Amino acid sequence: MHFRSSLLISFAAIPLSALADPVSTPPPSTEPGAAESVHVQPRGSAFMPNSKAVDALQRRITDFNQKQRDLDAELDKKLKICRGC
């Protein structure tokens, strides 16, 4: 019994900050000469909104969307949902 009380008193004497999780260190700072990754808008020849490749991609997206709308409409017709029965 004497051992338990001395053990309890020893834990009570320890400051709470010693029992808490250690403070995490801040992330290392970047070197002064290191550049961060920056995203910029494309310029010049890299930006061609009306190119054949972009037009073909837009056409495929439009065709896909129309096909999905048609399939959705077909499914809606097949569904028999009773509203207000």
N, C-alpha and C positions, 0 to 999 in steps of 0.2 A: 504494500500500500504506500509506503514511504517513497518507493521508486516512482510510482505513477504521479504522485503530487510534485516531486522534484522535476519530473519530465514536463508536466504541465506548466510549472512555473518557468522553466527554461524557455518553452515556446512563447510564453506570455512576455518574456523579456526581450525577444527578438523584435526589432522594429518591423512594421508591416511592409515598408519599402523593400526590405530584404527578402520577403516572401513573394513579392509581386514579380511578374514577368519582367525580364530585363528590357530596358528601353531599346527599341530597334534603332540601329544606326541609319542615318539618312543615306540615300543612294549616292554613289560617288558622282561628283560633278564632272561634266565634260571638260576636256582640255580647252584652253582658250582658242586654240587654232582649229578645233574640230567643228565642222559644220553640221547642223542638224538637217535631217531630210526635209525638203520643202517640195510641195506639189504646186506646180504652176500650170496654167492653161497652155495648151499647145499653140505654137505660133507658126506662121508661114506655111510651108508645104506640108507640115504634119497635120494641119487643120484643114480638112477639105470636106465640108458638110454635104456637098452635092456631088461627090465622087460616085463612080459606078459601084464601088464596093458598098458604100453607105446606102445608096439607092436600093441595091439588091437586098441588103440586110433589112431595110425598112419594108420592102415588099414582102419578104418572108415573114416578118413580124405581123404585118397587116393580114396576110393570108392565114396565118395561124390563129390570130384573134377572130377572124370571120368564121373559121372552121369551128372554133370553140363556141362562138355565139350560136351557130347552127346546131351543134350538138346539145347545147344547153336548152335551146328552144324545143328540140325533139324530145328531150327528156322531160321537160315540163309538160308537153302534150301527153306523154305516156303516164305520167303520175296522175292518179285519181285521188285528189285530196278533198275530203268532204269538209267544207267550211260552213259552220252554222247548222249542222245536223242535230 
